[in-house]
Amino acid sequence: MNNTHFRLLVFAALVAGLTIVGCDKETDPVSPGGSGLFKSAGTFSFSSNRGNFAANGIFDTLMTSQSAAGAFSYSDGNMEYVVVFAYDVTNPMAPKLVYTGMIDTATAVGAGTYSYSAVNAQRMGFFAYFPNLADTASLPQFYMLLNGASVVSSASETNISGTFSGSGYNIFDTLTTIQVSSGSFNAPVVDRYFVYGGMDDELVSRIKSDIHRRFSTH
């Protein structure tokens, strides 16, 4: 896979991650691609029955580094978000992307538990894993966690860290499940993010519909 093709896939996934949780009216500034927003390395790792993941490096949307993690913070109405993204492109034939996010409707995202089952009306969490963005030969491998939680151990305007675990399924094949354990993240935070307008295809629409169905009543 050439770099241009891979970047488009990653950008699409970034757009999906930033739009599925209700940010269609987001007004924060649009930023160009590249690593300029992040100055320090982040880490993100977990074990699962659908493959393990580990990333360590300075987040760069142009993917000049082989693995990295970084967090983006933003607002939408009364909801405050922090989304931690990570990628691993060590194997160019199987580029991986993962993200976990925290939503707080009462205050800024801070230390505490963010359940994926949305049992708390003011705090919610979400998690998604793309084991291979290049795999177009079968149903897309896009796993979401429905049970479990992200637990933020520390959070500031410049860094967030915590742990996570849980179970869920492939959004395109709900009989295919995933169990995630030993998850952890420690990433720098920036208050800008990357948006590429007009990309609201069937994949993004389906993701948005599923997340909104779970969260919109809370």
N, CA and C atoms as a LAMMPS dump frame, in Angstrom:
ITEM: TIMESTEP
0
ITEM: NUMBER OF ATOMS
654
ITEM: BOX BOUNDS ff ff ff
-5.0000000000000000e+02 5.0000000000000000e+02
-5.0000000000000000e+02 5.0000000000000000e+02
-5.0000000000000000e+02 5.0000000000000000e+02
ITEM: ATOMS id mol type element x y z
1 1 1 N 0.847 -1.187 0
2 1 2 C 0 0 0
3 1 3 C 0.886 1.242 0
4 2 1 N 0.591 2.207 -0.911
5 2 2 C 1.404 3.4 -0.923
6 2 3 C 0.991 4.353 0.185
7 3 1 N 1.878 5.312 0.489
8 3 2 C 1.638 6.209 1.614
9 3 3 C 0.378 7.033 1.44
10 4 1 N 0.103 7.475 0.202
11 4 2 C -1.083 8.304 -0.027
12 4 3 C -2.35 7.543 0.299
13 5 1 N -2.424 6.285 -0.163
14 5 2 C -3.606 5.461 0.107
15 5 3 C -3.782 5.257 1.6
16 6 1 N -2.688 4.947 2.277
17 6 2 C -2.772 4.707 3.709
18 6 3 C -3.21 5.958 4.461
19 7 1 N -2.668 7.117 4.093
20 7 2 C -3.034 8.357 4.775
21 7 3 C -4.513 8.65 4.614
22 8 1 N -5.053 8.39 3.426
23 8 2 C -6.476 8.616 3.222
24 8 3 C -7.305 7.725 4.127
25 9 1 N -6.872 6.462 4.279
26 9 2 C -7.591 5.554 5.169
27 9 3 C -7.548 6.05 6.606
28 10 1 N -6.384 6.479 7.035
29 10 2 C -6.251 6.962 8.412
30 10 3 C -7.046 8.234 8.616
31 11 1 N -6.984 9.145 7.656
32 11 2 C -7.76 10.371 7.775
33 11 3 C -9.244 10.063 7.883
34 12 1 N -9.717 9.091 7.071
35 12 2 C -11.128 8.703 7.134
36 12 3 C -11.474 8.177 8.513
37 13 1 N -10.572 7.382 9.076
38 13 2 C -10.815 6.84 10.413
39 13 3 C -10.806 7.948 11.459
40 14 1 N -9.901 8.918 11.308
41 14 2 C -9.883 10.042 12.235
42 14 3 C -11.183 10.825 12.159
43 15 1 N -11.665 11.03 10.946
44 15 2 C -12.941 11.729 10.785
45 15 3 C -14.054 10.945 11.442
46 16 1 N -14.054 9.624 11.229
47 16 2 C -15.082 8.79 11.861
48 16 3 C -15.026 8.939 13.364
49 17 1 N -13.82 8.869 13.921
50 17 2 C -13.699 8.955 15.363
51 17 3 C -14.141 10.283 15.915
52 18 1 N -13.965 11.351 15.16
53 18 2 C -14.294 12.673 15.665
54 18 3 C -15.722 13.095 15.361
55 19 1 N -16.426 12.312 14.53
56 19 2 C -17.794 12.697 14.208
57 19 3 C -18.825 11.767 14.805
58 20 1 N -18.427 10.548 15.188
59 20 2 C -19.436 9.597 15.637
60 20 3 C -20.061 9.991 16.963
61 21 1 N -19.436 10.863 17.702
62 21 2 C -19.941 11.157 19.03
63 21 3 C -20.654 12.5 19.108
64 22 1 N -21.162 12.966 17.965
65 22 2 C -22.038 14.124 18.009
66 22 3 C -21.365 15.452 17.786
67 23 1 N -20.326 15.508 16.963
68 23 2 C -19.591 16.747 16.787
69 23 3 C -19.826 17.365 15.414
70 24 1 N -20.977 17.14 14.827
71 24 2 C -21.234 17.665 13.496
72 24 3 C -21.216 19.185 13.466
73 25 1 N -21.515 19.847 14.6
74 25 2 C -21.561 21.302 14.647
75 25 3 C -20.324 21.889 15.313
76 26 1 N -19.288 21.089 15.407
77 26 2 C -18.066 21.53 16.061
78 26 3 C -17.478 22.744 15.357
79 27 1 N -17.025 23.708 16.125
80 27 2 C -16.493 24.937 15.552
81 27 3 C -15.035 25.189 15.907
82 28 1 N -14.375 24.239 16.555
83 28 2 C -12.968 24.418 16.873
84 28 3 C -12.155 24.539 15.584
85 29 1 N -10.971 25.139 15.656
86 29 2 C -10.214 25.395 14.426
87 29 3 C -9.777 24.123 13.713
88 30 1 N -9.762 24.202 12.401
89 30 2 C -9.27 23.103 11.575
90 30 3 C -7.764 23.217 11.467
91 31 1 N -7.072 22.091 11.583
92 31 2 C -5.615 22.108 11.547
93 31 3 C -5.102 21.303 10.365
94 32 1 N -4.001 21.703 9.767
95 32 2 C -3.426 20.938 8.661
96 32 3 C -2.758 19.673 9.172
97 33 1 N -2.472 18.743 8.262
98 33 2 C -1.818 17.501 8.655
99 33 3 C -0.398 17.729 9.108
100 34 1 N 0.17 16.739 9.808
101 34 2 C 1.554 16.827 10.248
102 34 3 C 1.696 16.65 11.736
103 35 1 N 2.918 16.726 12.197
104 35 2 C 3.217 16.454 13.594
105 35 3 C 3.393 17.715 14.423
106 36 1 N 3.16 18.894 13.839
107 36 2 C 3.473 20.132 14.522
108 36 3 C 2.714 20.371 15.801
109 37 1 N 1.503 19.781 15.941
110 37 2 C 0.719 20.016 17.142
111 37 3 C 1.311 19.322 18.362
112 38 1 N 1.981 18.206 18.166
113 38 2 C 2.492 17.41 19.281
114 38 3 C 4.001 17.544 19.391
115 39 1 N 4.47 17.724 20.628
116 39 2 C 5.893 17.903 20.882
117 39 3 C 6.5 16.758 21.683
118 40 1 N 5.639 15.888 22.262
119 40 2 C 6.151 14.784 23.074
120 40 3 C 5.443 13.492 22.701
121 41 1 N 6.059 12.371 23.056
122 41 2 C 5.552 11.057 22.683
123 41 3 C 4.416 10.623 23.597
124 42 1 N 3.508 9.826 23.032
125 42 2 C 2.456 9.197 23.804
126 42 3 C 2.552 7.693 23.697
127 43 1 N 1.921 6.99 24.621
128 43 2 C 1.891 5.532 24.591
129 43 3 C 0.453 5.04 24.662
130 44 1 N 0.216 3.864 24.066
131 44 2 C -1.112 3.255 24.06
132 44 3 C -0.907 1.771 23.813
133 45 1 N -1.504 0.916 24.653
134 45 2 C -1.319 -0.525 24.475
135 45 3 C -2.481 -1.295 25.085
136 46 1 N -2.691 -2.512 24.585
137 46 2 C -3.668 -3.424 25.163
138 46 3 C -3.454 -4.82 24.604
139 47 1 N -4.073 -5.797 25.241
140 47 2 C -4.116 -7.171 24.758
141 47 3 C -5.555 -7.496 24.388
142 48 1 N -5.747 -8.355 23.38
143 48 2 C -7.097 -8.766 23.017
144 48 3 C -7.066 -10.085 22.253
145 49 1 N -8.232 -10.714 22.155
146 49 2 C -8.336 -11.936 21.378
147 49 3 C -8.382 -11.647 19.878
148 50 1 N -8.353 -10.362 19.478
149 50 2 C -8.298 -9.968 18.073
150 50 3 C -6.96 -9.318 17.736
151 51 1 N -5.975 -9.597 18.571
152 51 2 C -4.649 -9.047 18.34
153 51 3 C -4.252 -8.046 19.404
154 52 1 N -2.983 -8.019 19.714
155 52 2 C -2.456 -7.068 20.677
156 52 3 C -2.031 -5.787 19.964
157 53 1 N -1.865 -4.731 20.752
158 53 2 C -1.51 -3.442 20.173
159 53 3 C -0.57 -2.713 21.111
160 54 1 N 0.431 -2.038 20.52
161 54 2 C 1.325 -1.204 21.312
162 54 3 C 1.857 -0.089 20.429
163 55 1 N 1.801 1.129 20.931
164 55 2 C 2.31 2.29 20.196
165 55 3 C 3.06 3.193 21.154
166 56 1 N 4.112 3.819 20.631
167 56 2 C 4.926 4.719 21.443
168 56 3 C 5.612 5.692 20.503
169 57 1 N 5.207 6.961 20.532
170 57 2 C 5.847 7.939 19.674
171 57 3 C 5.061 9.236 19.61
172 58 1 N 5.598 10.205 18.869
173 58 2 C 4.947 11.495 18.699
174 58 3 C 3.901 11.386 17.597
175 59 1 N 2.666 11.682 17.924
176 59 2 C 1.562 11.543 16.983
177 59 3 C 1.757 12.447 15.773
178 60 1 N 1.548 11.879 14.579
179 60 2 C 1.777 12.595 13.325
180 60 3 C 0.758 12.104 12.304
181 61 1 N -0.154 12.966 11.855
182 61 2 C -1.174 12.507 10.91
183 61 3 C -0.607 12.184 9.543
184 62 1 N 0.63 12.549 9.266
185 62 2 C 1.264 12.162 8.014
186 62 3 C 1.987 10.827 8.136
187 63 1 N 1.948 10.234 9.316
188 63 2 C 2.476 8.892 9.553
189 63 3 C 3.957 8.745 9.208
190 64 1 N 4.758 9.76 9.521
191 64 2 C 6.186 9.629 9.29
192 64 3 C 6.854 8.78 10.369
193 65 1 N 6.188 8.609 11.5
194 65 2 C 6.676 7.688 12.533
195 65 3 C 5.889 6.393 12.439
196 66 1 N 6.481 5.305 12.931
197 66 2 C 5.842 3.999 12.774
198 66 3 C 4.75 3.738 13.789
199 67 1 N 4.818 4.357 14.932
200 67 2 C 3.751 4.211 15.92
201 67 3 C 3.744 5.434 16.815
202 68 1 N 2.57 5.765 17.334
203 68 2 C 2.456 6.97 18.151
204 68 3 C 1.085 7.038 18.798
205 69 1 N 0.953 7.93 19.776
206 69 2 C -0.336 8.182 20.424
207 69 3 C -0.423 9.657 20.788
208 70 1 N -1.624 10.194 20.662
209 70 2 C -1.868 11.581 21.027
210 70 3 C -3.336 11.794 21.304
211 71 1 N -3.66 12.796 22.102
212 71 2 C -5.044 13.04 22.503
213 71 3 C -5.499 14.414 22.035
214 72 1 N -6.788 14.485 21.664
215 72 2 C -7.402 15.721 21.196
216 72 3 C -8.559 16.063 22.125
217 73 1 N -8.65 17.317 22.545
218 73 2 C -9.764 17.745 23.383
219 73 3 C -10.602 18.765 22.627
220 74 1 N -11.913 18.726 22.843
221 74 2 C -12.8 19.665 22.177
222 74 3 C -14.153 19.662 22.856
223 75 1 N -15.012 20.584 22.458
224 75 2 C -16.328 20.745 23.063
225 75 3 C -17.408 20.665 22.001
226 76 1 N -18.607 20.27 22.416
227 76 2 C -19.78 20.289 21.548
228 76 3 C -20.992 20.532 22.427
229 77 1 N -21.511 21.767 22.435
230 77 2 C -22.605 22.095 23.325
231 77 3 C -22.171 21.975 24.767
232 78 1 N -22.9 21.173 25.555
233 78 2 C -22.534 20.991 26.956
234 78 3 C -21.637 19.785 27.162
235 79 1 N -21.126 19.192 26.089
236 79 2 C -20.304 17.994 26.198
237 79 3 C -18.84 18.318 25.975
238 80 1 N -18 17.819 26.871
239 80 2 C -16.556 17.961 26.76
240 80 3 C -15.966 16.598 26.404
241 81 1 N -15.063 16.572 25.438
242 81 2 C -14.486 15.328 24.954
243 81 3 C -12.972 15.344 25.098
244 82 1 N -12.407 14.161 25.315
245 82 2 C -10.993 13.916 25.061
246 82 3 C -10.923 12.574 24.353
247 83 1 N -10.288 12.553 23.182
248 83 2 C -10.141 11.317 22.409
249 83 3 C -8.663 11.026 22.257
250 84 1 N -8.252 9.826 22.682
251 84 2 C -6.864 9.396 22.566
252 84 3 C -6.746 8.488 21.352
253 85 1 N -5.982 8.906 20.347
254 85 2 C -5.748 8.115 19.142
255 85 3 C -4.358 7.497 19.187
256 86 1 N -4.213 6.331 18.56
257 86 2 C -2.896 5.722 18.397
258 86 3 C -2.87 4.948 17.092
259 87 1 N -1.693 4.845 16.503
260 87 2 C -1.544 4.058 15.282
261 87 3 C -0.26 3.246 15.334
262 88 1 N -0.244 2.169 14.549
263 88 2 C 0.935 1.322 14.404
264 88 3 C 1.044 0.95 12.928
265 89 1 N 2.051 1.48 12.262
266 89 2 C 2.246 1.195 10.839
267 89 3 C 3.554 0.442 10.617
268 90 1 N 3.983 -0.294 11.644
269 90 2 C 5.204 -1.081 11.525
270 90 3 C 5.109 -2.05 10.357
271 91 1 N 3.926 -2.654 10.187
272 91 2 C 3.659 -3.514 9.039
273 91 3 C 2.811 -2.716 8.057
274 92 1 N 3.38 -2.249 6.944
275 92 2 C 2.612 -1.409 6.018
276 92 3 C 1.436 -2.118 5.364
277 93 1 N 1.426 -3.446 5.414
278 93 2 C 0.318 -4.2 4.85
279 93 3 C -0.825 -4.354 5.844
280 94 1 N -0.585 -4.013 7.084
281 94 2 C -1.628 -4.148 8.109
282 94 3 C -1.577 -2.955 9.06
283 95 1 N -1.842 -1.748 8.572
284 95 2 C -1.83 -0.566 9.441
285 95 3 C -2.966 -0.611 10.45
286 96 1 N -2.655 -0.317 11.695
287 96 2 C -3.63 -0.403 12.778
288 96 3 C -3.933 0.981 13.332
289 97 1 N -5.182 1.179 13.717
290 97 2 C -5.593 2.416 14.364
291 97 3 C -6.532 2.082 15.502
292 98 1 N -6.397 2.797 16.605
293 98 2 C -7.26 2.571 17.759
294 98 3 C -7.514 3.911 18.441
295 99 1 N -8.658 4.033 19.075
296 99 2 C -8.907 5.229 19.875
297 99 3 C -9.836 4.906 21.023
298 100 1 N -9.675 5.634 22.096
299 100 2 C -10.612 5.586 23.202
300 100 3 C -10.935 7.019 23.586
301 101 1 N -12.179 7.247 23.971
302 101 2 C -12.597 8.605 24.257
303 101 3 C -13.429 8.706 25.509
304 102 1 N -13.418 9.885 26.092
305 102 2 C -14.171 10.186 27.297
306 102 3 C -15.057 11.395 27.05
307 103 1 N -16.314 11.323 27.487
308 103 2 C -17.276 12.42 27.355
309 103 3 C -17.775 12.788 28.736
310 104 1 N -17.796 14.079 29.045
311 104 2 C -18.34 14.545 30.312
312 104 3 C -19.279 15.71 30.025
313 105 1 N -20.506 15.622 30.504
314 105 2 C -21.488 16.675 30.243
315 105 3 C -21.645 17.636 31.42
316 106 1 N -20.906 17.396 32.5
317 106 2 C -21.027 18.254 33.678
318 106 3 C -19.814 19.159 33.852
319 107 1 N -18.639 18.669 33.493
320 107 2 C -17.411 19.424 33.691
321 107 3 C -16.376 18.936 32.695
322 108 1 N -15.161 19.424 32.78
323 108 2 C -14.101 18.962 31.894
324 108 3 C -13.753 17.502 32.21
325 109 1 N -13.262 16.79 31.218
326 109 2 C -12.833 15.412 31.429
327 109 3 C -11.707 15.394 32.465
328 110 1 N -11.861 14.555 33.481
329 110 2 C -10.872 14.473 34.543
330 110 3 C -10.771 13.061 35.062
331 111 1 N -10.096 12.892 36.181
332 111 2 C -9.917 11.57 36.773
333 111 3 C -11.268 10.948 37.09
334 112 1 N -11.388 9.652 36.819
335 112 2 C -12.634 8.95 37.091
336 112 3 C -12.897 7.862 36.078
337 113 1 N -14.021 7.191 36.233
338 113 2 C -14.401 6.058 35.389
339 113 3 C -15.404 6.503 34.332
340 114 1 N -15.131 6.13 33.079
341 114 2 C -16 6.46 31.944
342 114 3 C -16.49 5.147 31.34
343 115 1 N -17.687 4.747 31.71
344 115 2 C -18.216 3.444 31.332
345 115 3 C -18.617 3.405 29.865
346 116 1 N -18.292 2.298 29.183
347 116 2 C -18.71 2.125 27.797
348 116 3 C -20.194 1.808 27.678
349 117 1 N -20.812 1.383 28.762
350 117 2 C -22.23 1.046 28.717
351 117 3 C -23.119 2.249 28.973
352 118 1 N -22.527 3.417 29.172
353 118 2 C -23.258 4.675 29.332
354 118 3 C -24.272 4.62 30.468
355 119 1 N -23.875 4.028 31.598
356 119 2 C -24.785 3.939 32.737
357 119 3 C -24.838 5.253 33.509
358 120 1 N -23.86 6.106 33.279
359 120 2 C -23.824 7.402 33.943
360 120 3 C -24.242 8.467 32.934
361 121 1 N -25.298 9.191 33.247
362 121 2 C -25.844 10.165 32.294
363 121 3 C -24.896 11.323 32.032
364 122 1 N -23.929 11.554 32.922
365 122 2 C -23.018 12.683 32.743
366 122 3 C -21.644 12.274 32.257
367 123 1 N -21.297 10.995 32.395
368 123 2 C -19.983 10.522 31.972
369 123 3 C -20.142 9.271 31.124
370 124 1 N -19.497 9.262 29.966
371 124 2 C -19.556 8.113 29.074
372 124 3 C -18.197 7.886 28.439
373 125 1 N -17.955 6.667 28.006
374 125 2 C -16.718 6.343 27.32
375 125 3 C -16.998 5.594 26.039
376 126 1 N -16.033 5.583 25.144
377 126 2 C -16.154 4.786 23.926
378 126 3 C -14.774 4.315 23.505
379 127 1 N -14.743 3.244 22.722
380 127 2 C -13.493 2.612 22.309
381 127 3 C -13.715 1.984 20.944
382 128 1 N -12.752 2.114 20.044
383 128 2 C -12.831 1.48 18.731
384 128 3 C -11.447 1.034 18.289
385 129 1 N -11.411 -0.071 17.569
386 129 2 C -10.142 -0.667 17.141
387 129 3 C -10.27 -1.138 15.696
388 130 1 N -9.369 -0.652 14.849
389 130 2 C -9.26 -1.104 13.462
390 130 3 C -7.985 -1.955 13.366
391 131 1 N -8.078 -3.304 13.403
392 131 2 C -6.873 -4.136 13.383
393 131 3 C -6.084 -4.047 12.086
394 132 1 N -6.768 -3.722 10.967
395 132 2 C -6.075 -3.599 9.692
396 132 3 C -6.893 -2.709 8.764
397 133 1 N -6.485 -1.452 8.655
398 133 2 C -7.22 -0.518 7.806
399 133 3 C -7.136 -0.884 6.332
400 134 1 N -6.134 -1.693 5.962
401 134 2 C -5.948 -2.04 4.558
402 134 3 C -6.789 -3.237 4.124
403 135 1 N -7.442 -3.909 5.05
404 135 2 C -8.199 -5.125 4.732
405 135 3 C -9.553 -4.749 4.141
406 136 1 N -9.637 -4.8 2.829
407 136 2 C -10.903 -4.511 2.145
408 136 3 C -11.49 -5.759 1.493
409 137 1 N -10.865 -6.907 1.727
410 137 2 C -11.324 -8.14 1.089
411 137 3 C -12.489 -8.772 1.831
412 138 1 N -12.704 -8.377 3.061
413 138 2 C -13.779 -8.961 3.858
414 138 3 C -14.542 -7.843 4.542
415 139 1 N -15.463 -8.208 5.419
416 139 2 C -16.17 -7.188 6.18
417 139 3 C -15.168 -6.327 6.948
418 140 1 N -15.378 -5.032 6.992
419 140 2 C -14.43 -4.18 7.725
420 140 3 C -14.266 -4.632 9.168
421 141 1 N -13.035 -4.654 9.631
422 141 2 C -12.761 -5.037 11.002
423 141 3 C -12.748 -3.789 11.876
424 142 1 N -13.896 -3.48 12.439
425 142 2 C -14.034 -2.288 13.273
426 142 3 C -14.737 -2.705 14.552
427 143 1 N -13.953 -2.832 15.634
428 143 2 C -14.475 -3.339 16.897
429 143 3 C -14.79 -2.194 17.854
430 144 1 N -15.927 -2.297 18.519
431 144 2 C -16.337 -1.366 19.556
432 144 3 C -16.524 -2.123 20.854
433 145 1 N -16.248 -1.474 21.977
434 145 2 C -16.508 -2.059 23.283
435 145 3 C -17.827 -1.528 23.814
436 146 1 N -18.671 -2.449 24.308
437 146 2 C -19.966 -2.088 24.882
438 146 3 C -19.994 -2.264 26.389
439 147 1 N -19.063 -3.052 26.897
440 147 2 C -18.963 -3.275 28.343
441 147 3 C -17.537 -2.958 28.779
442 148 1 N -17.395 -2.539 30.019
443 148 2 C -16.095 -2.135 30.519
444 148 3 C -16.011 -0.627 30.604
445 149 1 N -14.793 -0.109 30.678
446 149 2 C -14.654 1.332 30.878
447 149 3 C -13.224 1.784 30.645
448 150 1 N -13.088 3.078 30.378
449 150 2 C -11.805 3.766 30.489
450 150 3 C -11.752 4.407 31.876
451 151 1 N -10.643 4.233 32.554
452 151 2 C -10.457 4.826 33.877
453 151 3 C -9.32 5.834 33.777
454 152 1 N -9.653 7.105 33.862
455 152 2 C -8.651 8.169 33.772
456 152 3 C -7.995 8.325 35.146
457 153 1 N -6.698 8.117 35.199
458 153 2 C -5.974 8.262 36.469
459 153 3 C -5.497 9.69 36.683
460 154 1 N -5.156 10.377 35.591
461 154 2 C -4.773 11.78 35.707
462 154 3 C -5.096 12.493 34.402
463 155 1 N -5.488 13.759 34.522
464 155 2 C -5.821 14.535 33.335
465 155 3 C -5.514 16.002 33.585
466 156 1 N -4.93 16.627 32.577
467 156 2 C -4.667 18.055 32.624
468 156 3 C -4.901 18.619 31.23
469 157 1 N -4.639 19.895 31.05
470 157 2 C -4.802 20.495 29.727
471 157 3 C -3.752 20.001 28.748
472 158 1 N -2.694 19.372 29.253
473 158 2 C -1.596 18.969 28.374
474 158 3 C -1.322 17.474 28.338
475 159 1 N -1.943 16.693 29.226
476 159 2 C -1.662 15.248 29.239
477 159 3 C -2.808 14.487 29.885
478 160 1 N -3.003 13.245 29.431
479 160 2 C -4.02 12.38 30.025
480 160 3 C -3.472 10.963 30.089
481 161 1 N -3.775 10.247 31.17
482 161 2 C -3.319 8.865 31.311
483 161 3 C -4.393 8.049 31.997
484 162 1 N -4.361 6.736 31.742
485 162 2 C -5.35 5.877 32.365
486 162 3 C -5.262 4.456 31.863
487 163 1 N -6.281 3.679 32.205
488 163 2 C -6.36 2.276 31.824
489 163 3 C -7.728 1.986 31.229
490 164 1 N -7.886 0.829 30.584
491 164 2 C -9.171 0.448 30.021
492 164 3 C -9.226 -1.055 29.791
493 165 1 N -10.437 -1.572 29.729
494 165 2 C -10.681 -2.978 29.398
495 165 3 C -12.157 -3.125 29.101
496 166 1 N -12.52 -4.239 28.479
497 166 2 C -13.929 -4.455 28.209
498 166 3 C -14.156 -5.467 27.107
499 167 1 N -15.416 -5.606 26.704
500 167 2 C -15.793 -6.538 25.652
501 167 3 C -16.777 -5.866 24.713
502 168 1 N -16.798 -6.341 23.473
503 168 2 C -17.695 -5.762 22.489
504 168 3 C -17.772 -6.606 21.249
505 169 1 N -17.968 -5.976 20.076
506 169 2 C -18.173 -6.726 18.844
507 169 3 C -17.725 -5.909 17.644
508 170 1 N -17.665 -6.6 16.507
509 170 2 C -17.414 -5.951 15.228
510 170 3 C -18.716 -5.31 14.77
511 171 1 N -18.691 -4 14.534
512 171 2 C -19.922 -3.296 14.213
513 171 3 C -20.558 -3.8 12.922
514 172 1 N -19.775 -4.416 12.031
515 172 2 C -20.316 -4.941 10.779
516 172 3 C -20.633 -6.427 10.858
517 173 1 N -20.303 -7.064 11.961
518 173 2 C -20.574 -8.492 12.154
519 173 3 C -20.69 -8.723 13.651
520 174 1 N -21.878 -8.504 14.188
521 174 2 C -22.047 -8.475 15.64
522 174 3 C -21.828 -9.825 16.311
523 175 1 N -21.749 -10.905 15.519
524 175 2 C -21.452 -12.21 16.097
525 175 3 C -19.957 -12.388 16.366
526 176 1 N -19.152 -11.513 15.807
527 176 2 C -17.711 -11.557 16.025
528 176 3 C -17.365 -10.617 17.168
529 177 1 N -16.942 -11.184 18.275
530 177 2 C -16.746 -10.397 19.492
531 177 3 C -15.271 -10.144 19.768
532 178 1 N -15.015 -9.228 20.698
533 178 2 C -13.656 -8.9 21.106
534 178 3 C -13.625 -8.734 22.622
535 179 1 N -12.527 -9.172 23.22
536 179 2 C -12.282 -8.973 24.643
537 179 3 C -10.941 -8.267 24.791
538 180 1 N -10.958 -7.116 25.42
539 180 2 C -9.755 -6.3 25.574
540 180 3 C -9.357 -6.26 27.042
541 181 1 N -8.075 -6.442 27.315
542 181 2 C -7.574 -6.401 28.692
543 181 3 C -6.239 -5.675 28.73
544 182 1 N -5.827 -5.308 29.937
545 182 2 C -4.514 -4.686 30.189
546 182 3 C -4.288 -3.439 29.342
547 183 1 N -5.352 -2.69 29.083
548 183 2 C -5.213 -1.48 28.294
549 183 3 C -4.649 -0.323 29.099
550 184 1 N -3.824 0.496 28.471
551 184 2 C -3.289 1.681 29.134
552 184 3 C -2.955 2.745 28.099
553 185 1 N -3.02 4.004 28.522
554 185 2 C -2.632 5.106 27.649
555 185 3 C -2.021 6.221 28.491
556 186 1 N -1.099 6.924 27.883
557 186 2 C -0.466 8.095 28.49
558 186 3 C -0.073 8.994 27.333
559 187 1 N -0.844 10.07 27.109
560 187 2 C -0.672 10.826 25.882
561 187 3 C -0.751 12.331 26.111
562 188 1 N 0.017 13.087 25.336
563 188 2 C -0.116 14.543 25.377
564 188 3 C -1.448 14.96 24.766
565 189 1 N -1.989 16.08 25.221
566 189 2 C -3.291 16.566 24.764
567 189 3 C -3.118 17.899 24.042
568 190 1 N -3.797 18.051 22.905
569 190 2 C -3.876 19.346 22.226
570 190 3 C -5.345 19.714 22.084
571 191 1 N -5.614 21.003 21.95
572 191 2 C -7.01 21.44 21.882
573 191 3 C -7.431 21.789 20.465
574 192 1 N -6.727 21.222 19.493
575 192 2 C -7.133 21.322 18.095
576 192 3 C -7.107 19.922 17.504
577 193 1 N -7.763 19.745 16.367
578 193 2 C -7.798 18.421 15.774
579 193 3 C -7.972 18.541 14.27
580 194 1 N -8.035 17.397 13.617
581 194 2 C -8.025 17.355 12.166
582 194 3 C -9.404 17.023 11.631
583 195 1 N -9.906 17.859 10.721
584 195 2 C -11.22 17.663 10.124
585 195 3 C -11.081 17.75 8.613
586 196 1 N -11.66 16.793 7.927
587 196 2 C -11.673 16.813 6.472
588 196 3 C -13.128 16.743 6.047
589 197 1 N -13.699 17.898 5.701
590 197 2 C -15.143 18.031 5.478
591 197 3 C -15.657 17.187 4.333
592 198 1 N -16.944 16.876 4.413
593 198 2 C -17.622 16.183 3.34
594 198 3 C -17.518 14.682 3.377
595 199 1 N -16.751 14.13 4.32
596 199 2 C -16.567 12.685 4.359
597 199 3 C -17.582 12.074 5.33
598 200 1 N -18.782 11.848 4.841
599 200 2 C -19.833 11.265 5.665
600 200 3 C -20.453 10.113 4.89
601 201 1 N -19.616 9.145 4.539
602 201 2 C -20.047 8.037 3.707
603 201 3 C -20.811 7.015 4.54
604 202 1 N -21.105 5.882 3.933
605 202 2 C -21.915 4.863 4.6
606 202 3 C -21.262 4.37 5.886
607 203 1 N -19.934 4.219 5.868
608 203 2 C -19.233 3.751 7.063
609 203 3 C -19.439 4.712 8.218
610 204 1 N -19.155 5.989 7.99
611 204 2 C -19.284 6.983 9.049
612 204 3 C -20.736 7.081 9.515
613 205 1 N -21.671 7.054 8.564
614 205 2 C -23.086 7.153 8.918
615 205 3 C -23.516 6.003 9.806
616 206 1 N -23.038 4.812 9.5
617 206 2 C -23.435 3.653 10.302
618 206 3 C -22.84 3.726 11.697
619 207 1 N -21.591 4.157 11.771
620 207 2 C -20.947 4.31 13.073
621 207 3 C -21.689 5.35 13.904
622 208 1 N -21.978 6.497 13.289
623 208 2 C -22.682 7.564 13.997
624 208 3 C -24.035 7.084 14.506
625 209 1 N -24.745 6.35 13.663
626 209 2 C -26.067 5.867 14.043
627 209 3 C -25.99 4.953 15.248
628 210 1 N -25.001 4.067 15.257
629 210 2 C -24.883 3.11 16.352
630 210 3 C -24.52 3.806 17.653
631 211 1 N -23.552 4.728 17.602
632 211 2 C -23.144 5.435 18.808
633 211 3 C -24.267 6.315 19.32
634 212 1 N -24.93 7.036 18.426
635 212 2 C -26.012 7.915 18.844
636 212 3 C -27.155 7.12 19.46
637 213 1 N -27.416 5.937 18.918
638 213 2 C -28.474 5.093 19.477
639 213 3 C -28.174 4.752 20.927
640 214 1 N -26.903 4.551 21.246
641 214 2 C -26.51 4.174 22.599
642 214 3 C -26.487 5.372 23.541
643 215 1 N -26.046 6.542 23.018
644 215 2 C -25.736 7.657 23.888
645 215 3 C -26.758 8.8 23.884
646 216 1 N -27.554 8.914 22.835
647 216 2 C -28.351 10.133 22.676
648 216 3 C -29.408 10.306 23.742
649 217 1 N -29.823 9.243 24.402
650 217 2 C -30.869 9.365 25.416
651 217 3 C -30.316 9.706 26.778
652 218 1 N -28.985 9.843 26.882
653 218 2 C -28.375 10.102 28.194
654 218 3 C -27.979 11.553 28.331
